[in-house]
Amino acid sequence: MKNSVIEEILLHLYDSIDYGFSYRAKKGLWISEYFDHWKNEVSSNKIKDGIRDLNKQKFIKKKENYNGTVLVSLTEKGMLRALNIIFRRLENRKEKWDGKWRIFAFDIPEECRKGRNALRYRFKSGGFYELQKSLFVYPYDCQKEVAALVKMFKLEKYVRFVLADFIDNEERLKNRYKLN
């Protein structure tokens, strides 16, 4: 359960504006209020422990402001961990398909090999279909997640996004994603 608490905290921070949130420590407002959907499942102590562990592992940073508020935000390492979780979860996505294909094409130079490999790895772990070596297809909306990953590795000028209504021989893709 502890691992899932940590994952949920990371995902909450990822979904928050500017990848963080603040709370007023001196007024007794604690972070568990941000996780109302867990009230019956997870104690505030487990959430506090999760925050402490994430801070120790340098996935988050905490900054106390002059007015007693504490800002909790993702570090770059934490952002990458959150994106890894998100991409793993994309693999098992089950929702109504809107009939559109998300196509990601990239031509990333050798000097950006680390970013290219990271992008390709996340696409594969997320269940994206590799049409060609630098061309991946996915049936569900994931533009925000891909854009965050592309930005993290500073690959914006090398990656293109296409939203398509039709791909020839798409029956194979529909079968792969069980869209029939």
Number of C-alpha atoms within 10 A of each C-alpha: 9 12 9 10 18 21 18 17 21 28 20 17 21 23 12 12 10 10 18 19 18 18 18 16 14 11 9 8 13 15 19 17 12 14 14 10 10 14 11 7 8 16 12 16 10 15 21 16 15 21 22 15 14 19 18 11 12 14 20 24 18 17 12 14 11 7 9 13 17 18 15 20 24 25 17 13 13 23 22 19 18 25 20 18 18 19 22 17 13 21 16 11 13 11 8 9 13 10 12 16 20 18 21 21 17 19 14 18 11 9 8 13 11 11 19 21 12 14 20 18 13 20 22 16 17 20 20 23 17 16 13 9 10 15 17 20 23 22 22 18 15 13 15 9 17 19 15 16 21 19 12 14 15 12 20 15 11 14 18 14 15 13 15 13 10 10 12 7 8 11 13 10 19 13 10 12 19 10 14 9
